[in-house]
Structure formats: structure tokens, C-alpha cells
Amino acid sequence: METQEQVVKSRVVKVDSEESWDFFIGQANNQGCPVVIHFTASWCVPSVAMNPYFEELALNYQDVLFLLVDVDDLKAVASRMEVKAMPTFLLLMAGVGEDRLVGANPDEIRKRIDAFLAANRASTK
């Protein structure tokens, strides 16, 4: 008897160009969708260690866009967003502002997302 593996499609979108960055951020702004971005690098062990946790967050927060940006592939985006260390997590929402967390801290990123979403809901009422 064969067993079938369930394949779960990632909800994290890997940004692969400046054009796709502009597209995703523009779409999210137009739709009022909160965005959480993980700025990472393949050589940064803490960044890589956060990848599975970031995937889990994306599954738990269905109404948030989760983006993954490799700073070595998109230096211009990292520079524009003033990313100076990895991992950096950026929470963005048009009209609400942003929050930034530097470092691999799973509990803190979850707290920041919850607080950011609560502030977003309060500002749209």
C-alpha cells in the first residue's frame, strides 16, 4: 500500500527582482494588506534557521503577505529598506507605518505581528 505525502504549498513569496518587489508592495498597499518581510542571506545561519518558523507564521496569518528577500540577490532593495544585518524582519502597512526587528527571535516576531495587526485594525475602525 502506497502512502501519499501531503505537499503543503508555501505561503512565503520569494522576491526575485526589484520589479517583483515593487509589484508585491504596490499590490499590498493598494489592497490594505499587511506585509511581513524576512531579509535573509544564505550564509547567515540565524537567518536560515528562521526560515521554517517564517513559513509557520505565514500559515497562521492568512491575511498577511509574507515576503522573503535574499539581500545578496537584491542589494538595491535591502539598501532602500536600510537593512544592515540579517535576519531583519520588516512589518509594513500603507498608512500605518512600519515596525522592524533585527535578529532571530521567534517569540518576539510573533508578538510584533500581533501588535502590528492590532494597531492596523484599530486604525481602520
C-alpha positions, 0 to 999 in steps of 0.5 A: 500500500502506497502512502501519499505525502501531503505537499503543503504549498508555501505561503512565503513569496520569494522576491526575485527582482526589484520589479517583483518587489515593487509589484508585491508592495504596490499590490499590498498597499493598494489592497490594505494588506499587511506585509511581513518581510524576512531579509535573509542571506544564505550564509547567515545561519540565524537567518536560515534557521528562521526560515521554517518558523517564517513559513509557520507564521505565514500559515497562521496569518492568512491575511498577511503577505509574507515576503522573503528577500535574499539581500545578496540577490537584491542589494538595491532593495535591502539598501532602500529598506536600510537593512544592515544585518540579517535576519531583519524582519520588516512589518509594513502597512500603507498608512500605518507605518512600519515596525522592524526587528533585527535578529532571530527571535521567534517569540518576539516576531510573533508578538510584533505581528500581533501588535502590528495587526492590532494597531492596523485594525484599530486604525481602520475602525 
